[in-house]
Amino acid sequence: MLETVQLQLIVTTLANVLVLSSIYVLVALGFAFLFSIMGILNFAHGVFYMIAAYLCYKLTLMGMNQWFAMLSSMVIVGLFGVPLERFFFRPFYGNLNRTVVVCIGIITVLQNAVAITEGYSVSKLHAFVGGSVDFGMFSLTMERIATFSIAIGLLILTLLFISKTRLGQQMQAAAQNKEGALLQGISIHRISALACIIACSLAAVAGSLMGALLSLTPYMGDNIMAKVLEVLVLGGIGTIRGVLFAGFVIGALDASLPVFVGSAASDAISVLVVIIILLFRPQGLFGQEVRG
């Protein structure tokens, strides 16, 4: 009996590792796109994750099928990337201070708007997929399987889009050398808008999926933003493989540590592990050291 309980705990923890890792990578990848192509540190990225979760929740309350609600949320929040790039980021290219102020303004307005309209009562999306799957002595909820599958599927599609399509190759060219991309006739503004759409869409799907696993709060974006920054710094800003590997590391820490030390101390230990690694690899695990 004890062995069965321990096996179930191990399997559940591994499932949580995969779910959290895939969600972290999904959100961090969009943030990395914006930084690589536009040089923008979009600290407001997490708030779109939150807005999408609430939007999906509201659409389901209006009677919309939850899958269509998630798709609608992804489209609406994704399309917001166009005015986001045009009116909030483009005028401040190359000016970090003003960009940070703009992001703080976006966070403040959207968080307070949700807090005022929705209050602080606990809300949660229904599970996208009910039931569980039994594997002999242990079982897994279909919700976790679906969340991981959707997140991984989107990651694969996004990476294939970046590596195989013409627009994706233009995005890579713009990220590597903006001046060279301009000389080749690539519209940097169009590519930047596309990067914003992809980033907001990925955050929207992640927010909707996690809204069915965790409670909705106006400040849920702050937590995911902290995790995204951990992933990017640990992996090395600007490297996709760094995002993938670091997302798994942070997800593994966040899913497994609460089993041993409780949720209160797990975040602190996770950050401490990242700090220790950075003491030996200041550029991140896959970042390139800059020499003068």
For each residue, the residues with C-beta under 8 A, 3 or more apart:
1: 4 5
2: 5 6
3: 6 7
4: 1 7 8 137 138
5: 1 2 8 9
6: 2 3 9 10
7: 3 4 10 11 137 138
8: 4 5 11 12 137 138 139
9: 5 6 12 13 259
10: 6 7 13 14
11: 7 8 14 15 135 138 140
12: 8 9 15 16 138 140
13: 9 10 16 17 255 256 259
14: 10 11 17 18
15: 11 12 18 19 140 141 144 145 148
16: 12 13 19 20 144 255 256
17: 13 14 20 21 248 251 252 255 256
18: 14 15 21 22 144 148 251
19: 15 16 22 23 144 147 148 151 213 251 255
20: 16 17 23 24 250 251 254 255
21: 17 18 24 25 247 248 250 251 252 255
22: 18 19 25 26 147 148 151 152 155 247 251
23: 19 20 26 27 147 151 206 209 210 224 251
24: 20 21 27 28 224 227 228 231 247 250 251
25: 21 22 28 29 151 155 231 243 244 247 248 251
26: 22 23 29 30 151 154 155 202 203 205 206
27: 23 24 30 31 45 46 49 202 203 206 224 227 228
28: 24 25 31 32 227 228 231 232 243 246 247
29: 25 26 32 33 155 158 202 240 243
30: 26 27 33 34 45 198 199 200 201 202 203
31: 27 28 34 35 42 45 199 228 232
32: 28 29 35 36 232 237 238 240 243
33: 29 30 36 37 171 195 198 199
34: 30 31 37 38 40 41 42 45 195 196 199
35: 31 32 38 39 40 41 42 232 237 238
36: 32 33 175 238
37: 33 34 171 174 175 191 192 195
38: 34 35 85 89 93 192 195
39: 35 93 94
40: 34 35 89 93 99
41: 34 35 96 99 100 103
42: 31 34 35 45 89 103 199
43: 46 100 103 104 107 225
44: 47 48 102 103 104 106 107 110
45: 27 30 31 34 42 48 49 199 203 221 225 228
46: 27 43 49 50 107 203 221 222 223 224 225 228
47: 44 50 51 106 107 110 111 221
48: 44 45 51 52 77 80 200 203 204 207 221
49: 27 45 46 52 53 203 204 206 207 210 220 221 224 225
50: 46 47 53 54 110 111 114 207 216 217 218 219 220 221
51: 47 48 54 55 77 110 114 204 207 221
52: 48 49 55 56 73 74 77 203 204 205 206 207 208
53: 49 50 56 57 73 125 207 208 210 211 216 220
54: 50 51 57 58 114 118 123 211 216
55: 51 52 58 59 69 72 73 76 77 204
56: 52 53 59 60 66 69 70 72 73 125 207 208 211
57: 53 54 60 61 69 123 124 125 211 216
58: 54 55 61 62
59: 55 56 62 64 68 69 72 73
60: 56 57 63 64 65 66 69 125 126
61: 57 58
62: 58 59
63: 60
64: 59 60 68 69 72
65: 60 68 69
66: 56 60 69 70 125 126 128
67: 70 71 128
68: 59 64 65 71 72
69: 55 56 57 59 60 64 65 66 72 73 208
70: 56 66 67 73 74 128 205 208 209
71: 67 68 74 75
72: 55 56 59 64 68 69 75 76
73: 52 53 55 56 59 69 70 76 77 204 207 208
74: 52 70 71 77 78 201 204 205 208
75: 71 72 78 79 201
76: 55 72 73 79 80 204
77: 48 51 52 55 73 74 80 81 200 201 203 204
78: 74 75 81 197 198 200 201 204
79: 75 76 82 197
80: 48 76 77 83 84 200
81: 77 78 84 85 193 195 196 197 198 199 200 201
82: 79 85 86 193 196 197
83: 80 86 87 88
84: 80 81 87 88 89 196 200
85: 38 81 82 88 89 90 189 192 193 195 196
86: 82 83 89 90 189 193
87: 83 84 90 91
88: 83 84 85 91 92 102 106
89: 38 40 42 84 85 86 92 93 99 102 192 196
90: 85 86 87 93 189 192
91: 87 88
92: 88 89 95 98 99 102
93: 38 39 40 89 90
94: 39
95: 92 98 99
96: 41 99 100
97: 100 101
98: 92 95 101 102
99: 40 41 89 92 95 96 102 103
100: 41 43 96 97 103 104
101: 97 98 104 105
102: 44 88 89 92 98 99 105 106
103: 41 42 43 44 99 100 106 107
104: 43 44 100 101 107 108
105: 101 102 108 109
106: 44 47 88 102 103 109 110
107: 43 44 46 47 103 104 110 111 221
108: 104 105 111 112
109: 105 106 112 113
110: 44 47 50 51 106 107 113 114
111: 47 50 107 108 114 115 218 219 221
112: 108 109 115 116 218
113: 109 110 116 117
114: 50 51 54 110 111 117 118 218
115: 111 112 118 119 120 218
116: 112 113 119
117: 113 114
118: 54 114 115 121 123 218
119: 115 116
120: 115 217 218
121: 118
122: 215 216 217
123: 54 57 118 215 216
124: 57 211 212 214 215 216
125: 53 56 57 60 66 128 208 211 212 216
126: 60 66 212
127: 130 141 142 143 212
128: 66 67 70 125 143 146 147 209 212
129: 142 143 145 146
130: 127 142 143
131: 141 142
132: 139 140 141 142
133: 139 140 142 145
134: 138 139
135: 11 138 139 140
136:
137: 4 7 8
138: 4 7 8 11 12 134 135
139: 8 132 133 134 135
140: 11 12 15 132 133 135 144 145
141: 15 127 131 132 144 145
142: 127 129 130 131 132 133 145 146
143: 127 128 129 130 146 147 212 213
144: 15 16 18 19 140 141 147 148 213
145: 15 129 133 140 141 142 148 149
146: 128 129 142 143 149 150
147: 19 22 23 128 143 144 150 151 209 210 212 213
148: 15 18 19 22 144 145 151 152
149: 145 146 152 153
150: 146 147 153 154 205 209
151: 19 22 23 25 26 147 148 154 155 205 206 209
152: 22 148 149 155 156
153: 149 150 156 157
154: 26 150 151 157 158 202 205
155: 22 25 26 29 151 152 158 159
156: 152 153 159 160
157: 153 154 160 161
158: 29 154 155 161 162 198 202
159: 155 156 162 163 240
160: 156 157 163 164 165
161: 157 158 164 165 167 168
162: 158 159 165 168 171 172 240
163: 159 160 168 169 172
164: 160 161 168
165: 160 161 162 168 169
166: 169 170
167: 161 170 171 191 194
168: 161 162 163 164 165 171 172
169: 163 165 166 172 173
170: 166 167 173 174 181 186 191
171: 33 37 162 167 168 174 175 191 194 195
172: 162 163 168 169 175 176
173: 169 170 176 177 180 181 184 186
174: 37 170 171 177 178 181 186 188 191 192
175: 36 37 171 172 238
176: 172 173 180 181
177: 173 174 180 181
178: 174 181 182 188
179: 182 183
180: 173 176 177 183 184
181: 170 173 174 176 177 178 184 186 188 191
182: 178 179 185 186 188
183: 179 180
184: 173 180 181
185: 182
186: 170 173 174 181 182 191
187: 190 191
188: 174 178 181 182 191 192
189: 85 86 90 192 193
190: 187 193 194
191: 37 167 170 171 174 181 186 187 188 194 195
192: 37 38 85 89 90 174 188 189 195 196
193: 81 82 85 86 189 190 196 197
194: 167 171 190 191 197 198
195: 33 34 37 38 81 85 171 191 192 198 199
196: 34 81 82 84 85 89 192 193 199 200
197: 78 79 81 82 193 194 200 201
198: 30 33 78 81 158 194 195 201 202
199: 30 31 33 34 42 45 81 195 196 202 203
200: 30 48 77 78 80 81 84 196 197 203 204
201: 30 74 75 77 78 81 197 198 204 205
202: 26 27 29 30 154 158 198 199 205 206
203: 26 27 30 45 46 48 49 52 77 199 200 206 207
204: 48 49 51 52 55 73 74 76 77 78 200 201 207 208
205: 26 52 70 74 150 151 154 201 202 208 209
206: 23 26 27 49 52 151 202 203 209 210 224
207: 48 49 50 51 52 53 56 73 203 204 210 211 220 221 224
208: 52 53 56 69 70 73 74 125 204 205 211 212
209: 23 70 128 147 150 151 205 206 212 213
210: 23 49 53 147 206 207 213 214 220 224
211: 53 54 56 57 124 125 207 208 214 216
212: 124 125 126 127 128 143 147 208 209
213: 19 143 144 147 209 210
214: 124 210 211 220
215: 122 123 124 220
216: 50 53 54 57 122 123 124 125 211 220
217: 50 120 122 220
218: 50 111 112 114 115 118 120
219: 50 111 222 223
220: 49 50 53 207 210 214 215 216 217 223 224
221: 45 46 47 48 49 50 51 107 111 207 224 225
222: 46 219 225 226
223: 46 219 220 226 227
224: 23 24 27 46 49 206 207 210 220 221 227 228
225: 43 45 46 49 221 222 228 229
226: 222 223 229 230
227: 24 27 28 223 224 230 231 250 254
228: 24 27 28 31 45 46 224 225 231 232
229: 225 226 232 233
230: 226 227 233 234 246 250 270 271 274
231: 24 25 28 227 228 234 235 243 246 247 250
232: 28 31 32 35 228 229 235 236 237 242 243 246 284
233: 229 230 237 274 278 284
234: 230 231 242 246 249 250 274 277 278 284 285
235: 231 232 239 241 242 243 244 245 246 247 284 285 286 287
236: 232 239 242 246 283 284 285 286 287 288
237: 32 35 232 233 242 284 287
238: 32 35 36 175 242 287
239: 235 236 242 243 284 286 287
240: 29 32 159 162 243 244
241: 235 244 245 286
242: 232 234 235 236 237 238 239 245 246 284 285 286 287
243: 25 28 29 32 231 232 235 239 240 246 247
244: 25 235 240 241 247 248
245: 235 241 242 248 249 285 286
246: 28 230 231 232 234 235 236 242 243 249 250 284 285
247: 21 22 24 25 28 231 235 243 244 250 251
248: 17 21 25 244 245 251 252
249: 234 245 246 252 253
250: 20 21 24 227 230 231 234 246 247 253 254 270 274
251: 17 18 19 20 21 22 23 24 25 247 248 254 255
252: 17 21 248 249 255 256
253: 249 250 256 257 266 269 270 273
254: 20 227 250 251 257 258 266 267 270
255: 13 16 17 19 20 21 251 252 258
256: 13 16 17 252 253 259 260
257: 253 254 260 261 265 266 269 270
258: 254 255 261 262 263 266
259: 9 13 256
260: 256 257
261: 257 258 265 266 269
262: 258 265 266
263: 258 266 267
264: 267
265: 257 261 262 268 269
266: 253 254 257 258 261 262 263 269 270
267: 254 263 264 270 271
268: 265 271 272
269: 253 257 261 265 266 272 273
270: 230 250 253 254 257 266 267 273 274
271: 230 267 268 274 275
272: 268 269 275 276
273: 253 269 270 276 277
274: 230 233 234 250 270 271 277 278
275: 271 272 278 279
276: 272 273 279 280
277: 234 273 274 280 281 285
278: 233 234 274 275 281 282 284
279: 275 276 282
280: 276 277
281: 277 278 284 285 287
282: 278 279 289
283: 236 287 288 289 290
284: 232 233 234 235 236 237 239 242 246 278 281 287
285: 234 235 236 242 245 246 277 281
286: 235 236 239 241 242 245
287: 235 236 237 238 239 242 281 283 284
288: 236 283
289: 282 283
290: 283
291:
292:
